[in-house]
Amino acid sequence: MMCVSASPRSWSRSIRELTMRHRTLTSLRALVVVFVWLAPALSSGQTSASGAEATKRWTPPRTTAGRPDLQGIWLNNDATPLERPKALEGKRFLTDEEVAALRKNAARLFGGDVNSDAAGGDNFFLAALANPDVYKNRNATGSGVGAVREIDNRTSLIVDPPDGKIPPMTPDGRQRRLAADAAAFAVPRPSPPSGPEDLSNFIRCITYGAPRLGGAAASYHNYYQIVQTPGYVMFLSEAMHDARIIPLDGRPHLPHNIRLWLGDSRGRWEGSTLIVETTNYSPKSSLLGSAENLHVIERFTRTALDRIRYEITLTDPTTWATPWTAVVRLKRTDDKMYEDACHEGNQRVMEDILAGARAEEKAAVR
């Protein structure tokens, strides 16, 4: 991870620059990629503009153990936002004409001579929807030219509730979400960080967490590798060497008092779908305000030679009023996946951020 300047500065500015530089550097591979969203055809297994899933029967290849073969390197490059934008309320799917217009807007904003800022997360779709003359983001430290994201007919990754919105949060969940956002993005907070523990797990180079939802939650580092054996499946993330090794032999979850950064996962097959259930998250984990009470069900179904339908259901009554479900489409790629690792603790960056925080405190008492 790139380090910020060693000279003292505002701690919040340090975090913002760190985050945006990280995003900008890891998106450079997109500069040499042709704008794939301009291709009119949808691969089999995708959703049509009418919202109906492709109905063509397709039999997935099998491993030597006879299970559907999910192995390979997969890319989550959805531009679809996690939640449905207000401008599209009540509209679950876009028409073919609307999709074409959004792709045209995105190509103009991020693929030509327009000097737009980088648009991470949901901002790519929202920029194409608003279609300004130039997209500007006050936190960006680089250009968005060459960014490649796939725009399709969906208006949100969330499919349940039907309104495409995260369910209402409990008061405690809302406070945890605000605290998590402050630690991750340096939004206004009562005081500068007193130590590394006041900053997010990803700034500290510990983990990005699991699952990663796409949209605002995952605008870069979107490559994954899946490896299968008869008794296990392994999911390796491009970012921070996060590897989930999931047993498939029916063993019970770990005891309730054993907590893990990525939770404790157990897998099983139901027909052609791999189902992964995860519990036992650490209280120091964080997913949109949820932590140790989070319960996740993931469903992986290979729907085409180059597609996996990845469905995620999240339940935590201490955070959200009801469970909710999002669907991500993973795309098979022949790209090589290179680990984007940084030193756990992120020592140089921590020194700079905390030095800036102490300098700000000293300036405040003068």
Disulfide bonds with the S-S distance in Angstrom:
Cys205-Cys342 1.88
